[in-house]
Amino acid sequence: MVGVGLVAEMPTDAERRRVLIAEDEALIRLDLAEMLVEEGYEVVGEAGDGETAVRLAEELKPDLVILDIKMPIMDGLAAAERIAGARIAPVIILTAFSQRDLVERARAAGAMAYLVKPFQKSDLVPAVEIALSRYSEVAALEAEVASLTDRLEIRKSVERAKGALMTTYGMTEPQAFKWIQRTAMDHRMTMKEVAERILAETAGGEVTLPAP
């Protein structure tokens, strides 16, 4: 059964994740840095424009980059495209309410999450964890297959399997993905094979997933 040997993994703390901030308004940048530090993250660099943000990302190799959309020299969307395209780190985009139409462009640029200003600490931490989790998933799927078409197909299967685990066992999304990934490694299976077995079993099929 899928449930045999299942141990729920509670999310760890920030684990001193290294964050780079790019925001042209000094006060917002200061507030953002304070929030991150209070939550256990390490702010390793700050920038007031997109060009500096890209340079610092390349030099510092942070775990996460937070970019405001409206910045001089190079805007946040262009910087996100450069940083995400080079697979340096996951990106969170800061956007004002009047810029909601730019969210789709942010996603297209490679942003893993976005924050709408003004935001609170209670908004910041979930966005950070979502961005880190999604980036980890994408990296794992890319490592498994080279073809873009295959990656998209595997991602669909894994998304459905995560949903099944979340519904059946009350897991969070990151916990479900980690369980699929760990099971695949433990049993020398691909994540697609694990996902398909989860879906077959939760749909009432006869296929049984090996106990991790």
C-alpha positions as CSV (number, residue, x, y, z in Angstrom):
1,M,0.0,0.0,0.0
2,V,1.0,3.6,-0.5
3,G,0.6,4.1,3.2
4,V,2.9,1.4,4.4
5,G,6.0,2.9,6.0
6,L,4.7,6.4,5.3
7,V,6.2,8.9,7.7
8,A,4.9,12.5,7.4
9,E,7.8,14.9,7.0
10,M,7.2,18.2,8.7
11,P,8.7,21.2,7.0
12,T,12.0,22.2,8.5
13,D,12.8,25.8,9.4
14,A,14.4,28.3,7.1
15,E,17.7,26.3,7.4
16,R,19.5,29.6,6.9
17,R,18.4,29.9,3.3
18,R,20.4,32.6,1.5
19,V,18.3,35.4,0.0
20,L,19.1,38.2,-2.5
21,I,16.8,41.2,-2.5
22,A,16.4,43.7,-5.4
23,E,14.1,46.6,-4.7
24,D,14.7,50.3,-5.7
25,E,12.8,51.7,-2.7
26,A,15.2,51.6,0.2
27,L,12.5,51.5,2.9
28,I,10.7,48.5,1.4
29,R,14.1,46.8,0.9
30,L,14.9,47.4,4.6
31,D,11.5,46.1,5.8
32,L,11.8,43.0,3.6
33,A,15.3,42.3,4.9
34,E,14.1,42.6,8.5
35,M,11.2,40.3,7.9
36,L,13.4,37.7,6.3
37,V,16.1,37.8,9.1
38,E,13.4,37.6,11.8
39,E,12.1,34.4,10.1
40,G,15.6,32.8,10.1
41,Y,16.7,33.6,6.5
42,E,20.0,35.1,5.7
43,V,20.1,38.2,3.4
44,V,23.3,37.9,1.5
45,G,22.9,40.8,-0.9
46,E,20.8,43.8,-1.7
47,A,20.3,45.7,-5.0
48,G,18.5,48.8,-6.2
49,D,18.3,47.8,-9.8
50,G,17.9,44.7,-12.0
51,E,21.3,44.8,-13.5
52,T,23.0,44.8,-10.1
53,A,20.6,42.0,-9.0
54,V,21.7,39.8,-11.9
55,R,25.4,40.4,-11.2
56,L,25.0,39.7,-7.5
57,A,23.0,36.5,-8.2
58,E,25.8,35.3,-10.5
59,E,28.4,36.1,-7.9
60,L,26.6,35.0,-4.7
61,K,24.6,32.0,-5.9
62,P,21.8,32.6,-3.4
63,D,19.1,30.1,-2.6
64,L,16.4,32.6,-3.6
65,V,16.1,36.0,-5.3
66,I,13.3,38.5,-4.6
67,L,12.8,41.1,-7.4
68,D,10.6,44.2,-7.6
69,I,9.1,44.6,-11.1
70,K,9.7,48.3,-11.4
71,M,13.4,49.0,-11.1
72,P,15.9,51.3,-13.0
73,I,18.4,50.1,-15.6
74,M,16.8,46.6,-15.9
75,D,13.3,45.9,-14.6
76,G,12.5,42.9,-12.4
77,L,11.0,40.8,-15.3
78,A,14.1,41.1,-17.4
79,A,16.3,40.3,-14.4
80,A,14.0,37.3,-13.5
81,E,14.4,36.0,-17.0
82,R,18.2,36.2,-16.8
83,I,18.4,34.6,-13.3
84,A,15.8,31.9,-13.9
85,G,17.1,31.2,-17.4
86,A,20.6,30.5,-16.0
87,R,19.1,28.2,-13.3
88,I,20.8,30.3,-10.6
89,A,17.9,30.4,-8.1
90,P,14.2,30.5,-7.8
91,V,12.7,34.0,-8.2
92,I,9.9,35.8,-6.3
93,I,8.4,38.9,-8.0
94,L,7.2,41.9,-6.0
95,T,4.2,43.6,-7.7
96,A,1.8,46.4,-6.8
97,F,-2.0,45.9,-7.1
98,S,-1.9,48.1,-10.2
99,Q,0.5,45.7,-11.8
100,R,-1.5,42.5,-11.5
101,D,-1.6,42.3,-15.3
102,L,2.1,41.6,-15.1
103,V,1.8,38.4,-13.1
104,E,1.5,36.3,-16.2
105,R,4.6,38.0,-17.7
106,A,6.3,37.2,-14.4
107,R,5.5,33.6,-14.7
108,A,6.7,33.5,-18.3
109,A,9.9,35.1,-17.1
110,G,10.5,32.1,-14.8
111,A,9.2,33.5,-11.5
112,M,8.1,30.7,-9.1
113,A,5.9,32.9,-6.9
114,Y,4.9,36.6,-6.5
115,L,4.0,39.0,-3.7
116,V,1.5,41.8,-4.0
117,K,2.5,45.0,-2.2
118,P,1.8,46.0,0.5
119,F,2.5,42.6,2.1
120,Q,2.9,41.2,5.6
121,K,5.3,38.7,7.0
122,S,2.5,36.2,6.9
123,D,2.4,36.6,3.1
124,L,6.2,36.5,2.7
125,V,7.1,33.2,4.3
126,P,4.5,31.1,2.3
127,A,5.7,32.7,-0.9
128,V,9.3,31.9,-0.1
129,E,8.5,28.3,0.7
130,I,6.4,27.9,-2.4
131,A,9.1,29.3,-4.6
132,L,11.8,27.0,-3.1
133,S,9.5,24.0,-3.3
134,R,8.5,24.6,-6.9
135,Y,12.1,25.2,-8.0
136,S,13.2,22.0,-6.3
137,E,10.5,20.1,-8.2
138,V,11.4,21.5,-11.6
139,A,15.1,20.8,-11.0
140,A,14.3,17.2,-10.1
141,L,12.1,16.7,-13.1
142,E,14.6,18.2,-15.4
143,A,17.3,15.9,-14.1
144,E,15.1,12.9,-14.8
145,V,14.3,13.5,-18.4
146,A,15.8,15.7,-21.2
147,S,12.9,16.1,-23.5
148,L,10.6,19.1,-22.8
149,T,7.5,17.1,-23.9
150,D,8.4,14.2,-21.6
151,R,9.0,16.7,-18.7
152,L,5.5,18.2,-19.2
153,E,3.9,14.7,-19.2
154,I,5.8,13.6,-16.1
155,R,4.9,16.9,-14.4
156,K,1.2,16.3,-15.1
157,S,1.4,12.7,-13.6
158,V,3.4,13.9,-10.5
159,E,0.9,16.8,-9.9
160,R,-2.0,14.3,-9.9
161,A,-0.1,11.9,-7.7
162,K,0.7,14.7,-5.2
163,G,-3.0,15.6,-5.1
164,A,-3.9,12.0,-4.4
165,L,-1.4,11.8,-1.5
166,M,-2.5,15.2,-0.1
167,T,-6.2,14.1,-0.2
168,T,-5.6,10.6,1.1
169,Y,-3.0,11.2,3.8
170,G,-3.3,14.9,4.6
171,M,0.2,15.7,3.3
172,T,1.3,19.2,2.3
173,E,2.4,19.7,-1.3
174,P,6.1,19.7,-0.5
175,Q,5.7,16.6,1.7
176,A,3.9,14.8,-1.1
177,F,6.6,15.6,-3.7
178,K,9.4,14.6,-1.3
179,W,7.7,11.3,-0.7
180,I,7.4,10.6,-4.4
181,Q,11.0,11.6,-5.0
182,R,12.4,9.6,-2.1
183,T,10.4,6.5,-3.0
184,A,11.6,6.7,-6.6
185,M,15.2,6.8,-5.4
186,D,14.8,4.1,-2.8
187,H,13.2,1.6,-5.2
188,R,15.2,2.6,-8.4
189,M,12.1,3.8,-10.1
190,T,11.4,7.0,-12.0
191,M,9.1,9.6,-10.5
192,K,6.7,8.9,-13.3
193,E,6.5,5.2,-12.4
194,V,5.9,6.1,-8.7
195,A,3.2,8.6,-9.7
196,E,1.4,6.1,-11.9
197,R,1.4,3.5,-9.2
198,I,0.0,6.0,-6.7
199,L,-2.7,7.0,-9.1
200,A,-3.6,3.4,-9.9
201,E,-3.8,2.4,-6.2
202,T,-5.8,5.5,-5.1
203,A,-8.2,4.9,-8.0
204,G,-8.8,1.4,-6.7
205,G,-6.5,-0.5,-9.0
206,E,-4.6,-3.6,-8.0
207,V,-1.1,-2.1,-8.4
208,T,0.6,-1.8,-5.0
209,L,3.4,0.6,-4.5
210,P,6.5,-0.9,-2.7
211,A,6.8,0.3,0.9
212,P,9.5,2.9,1.3
